[in-house]
């Protein structure tokens, strides 16, 4: 059986409600300035025809997306491409300060179980609260402001994934599901509702989920960087999402998932690339867009926990190195704001913009002030600049998101 034991001590595992800071997308665009058309190596996002000097996307044959569901068993990694996103021709390209307030974040309905509040040990930095873990210093806040943004991101991802909680072909009746770094618990709650006969467990270092959850769901305070408390060959599905910036060794993490999966079980990981891109406008080198990405790149280098895992084929290669087979990689374009023509992408983009408005400071302020040495004033001014630019639909901005999933082979494979 493949896997590797971690060298650190196992902490006391405390059943508790909590949230993860699945810190989303650092998505935004640069300062208001004239932009020039540019071609892109990615499938083009069709620009709005009335938004200034822009160019129609280059014509040519487009690849059709390959099927995602139930792929034929193969042992070579697969890569699934996204089709182009077409912009809305009636787009109003002005800044959008109302943040599309008609869209409400989904409320979480639950049914049982509450936990002790004795583990709510938080610290305050720059007016935000963070989990005061003895083993892990997590970079995103765990307060209500951040959590509301994370739940908006969850709902946007559901729209982008055609209302699917995952892409891995786990079947219709998993017995045990583990959600690693569950955050607000919203994915685990939805999973428990979808599979009422399954035992669903969500783990995180921060206890901030709802106190009432489905009867087949429980939350456990656990640091995934330490030894896992579960038996080997135990779960049918291990789900990981938005752990970027918190993992020093991704192969070791995947090996832990591999070890605790049953033979034939699946693991899936979704991560964002913090860089914002555009198919139709040139982003100048001094644009706030690039500075935002630099903050995370430099912060990840200094902490030893990269934010760049979703780039290239890193996640796919790491999963193969951990011993998984039938590995599939899918790249998604996540729009920033409601500029796409497609109604679902448009709605998802508005949710992403709302989440970014809500969580922007939370995504960056710890790295800026505690890791890179910025003053609070510098961080606040930068965040205001970033927020203003992120609301500009004319940037046609999107970020790349990678989903990778793989299967633990049977002993005779």
BELPENOR-V197389 format. One line per field, one symbol per residue. phi: phi as a letter, one per 30 degrees, with the letter a starting at -180 (. if undefined). psi: psi as a letter, one per 40 degrees, with the letter a starting at -180 (. if undefined). A space follows every 10 residues. Layout:
phi: ???
psi: ???
//
This chain:
phi: .dlbddccdd ddccdadabc cdedeccabc ddadbcdadb dcedcddddc cjdbcddddl dcdddddcdh ddebccecbc ccddccdddc dddddcddhh dddcdddccb baibbdcdcd ccbcbhiccb dcddcbcddc dbddeddddd dddedddedd chicdacddd jcbddbbccd idididdddd ddddbdcccc bcbadccbdd dcbedcbbcb dacddceddd ddhccdaccb ahceibbdbd dddddddedc ddejdcbbbb bccddcbbdb bdcedcdeed deddeddddd dddibdccdd dhbddddddd ddjdbhdbcb ccccdciccd ddeddddddd ddddddedce dddcddddcc cciddddedd dddddddedd dddddhdabc bccbbacddd dcd
psi: hiihhieiih ihhhhiiiii gghahghiia ihihiiiiii eihihhihee fagiiiihii hihiiiidhg ihhieiiihh iiiihhihef hheiigeefg eehiihihha dihiiieeeg giihhfeiii hgiedhgiei ifiddddddd dddddddddd fffheiehge aegidhhhhh febeeddddd ddddgeeihh hhiiehgfii ehiidehiih hiheeihiei iifdidhhhh hfeieehdgd ddddddddde iiheiiiihh iihehhihee ihhideiddd dddddddddd ddeegieede ibfddddddd deeiifhhhh hihhihifei dhdddddddd dddddddded dddedddddd deeiiddddd dddddddddd ehdeefiiih hhhhiiihii de.
//
